[in-house]
Amino acid sequence: MDKDSGVLAFLRVAVKVTFWAEVVVAGLMLILITRASFIVGAEPIVMQSQNVTMRLFGHQIAYPEGAVAIANPRRLLAAAAGFTIPVIAVSLFVLFQLRSVFDSMATGTPFTVANANRISGMGMAILAGAAVRAVSETLAGRILADSLEIQGSTTVKSGIMPPIGWVLGGLLVLTLAEIFRYGVKLQEEHDTTI
């Protein structure tokens, strides 16, 4: 690869900027969650509402006009943190690995065993993130449903929402890792014939 390739240079910068932006966002989220855990008390929060249907964490909650109370705000905050932190962790891991892949591409050696392993690790992390997200989303939704006290008739529909996009993305990245492994073999054959 040409070290001065415009697209490669753009992608390297974009991945690095995205990585550091994600680090900042993750830090701010952790600060916010930690701070909120001290601010939010155990007493219920009561709000007035109009006829609303919400879809949160894979759960659909419909309620008429009236009072809505969050029975245990701390528990709800913990559920939100449990849902958010794994997603941020997977994103940071994938972006960190991408930085290394693009750095090696800039040196002209993209087809290495290390890159194939990095890409495979990204795919496995995405698949693991899909499983963690499905479980945490289901738990967060149940906690949300249990934490809401709604005046009037209420319908709570609950179910697991599998993150099919994550699963497909993880499988696609694992396929790309195998393509890189094949590229490593071709590169080795090419290097030994010259």
Sequence and secondary structure as in RCSB ss.txt:
>XXXX:A:sequence
MDKDSGVLAFLRVAVKVTFWAEVVVAGLMLILITRASFIVGAEPIVMQSQNVTMRLFGHQIAYPEGAVAIANPRR
LLAAAAGFTIPVIAVSLFVLFQLRSVFDSMATGTPFTVANANRISGMGMAILAGAAVRAVSETLAGRILADSLEI
QGSTTVKSGIMPPIGWVLGGLLVLTLAEIFRYGVKLQEEHDTTI
>XXXX:A:secstr
  TT HHHHHHHHHHHHHHHHHHHHHHHHHHHHHHHHHHS SS EEEEE SEEEEETTEEEEE SEEEEES HHH
HHHHHHHHHHHHHHHHHHHHHHHHHHHHHHHTT    HHHHHHHHHHHHHHHHHHHHHHHHHHHHHHHHHHHEEE
SS  EEE      HHHHHHHHHHHHHHHHHHHHHHHHHHHHHH 
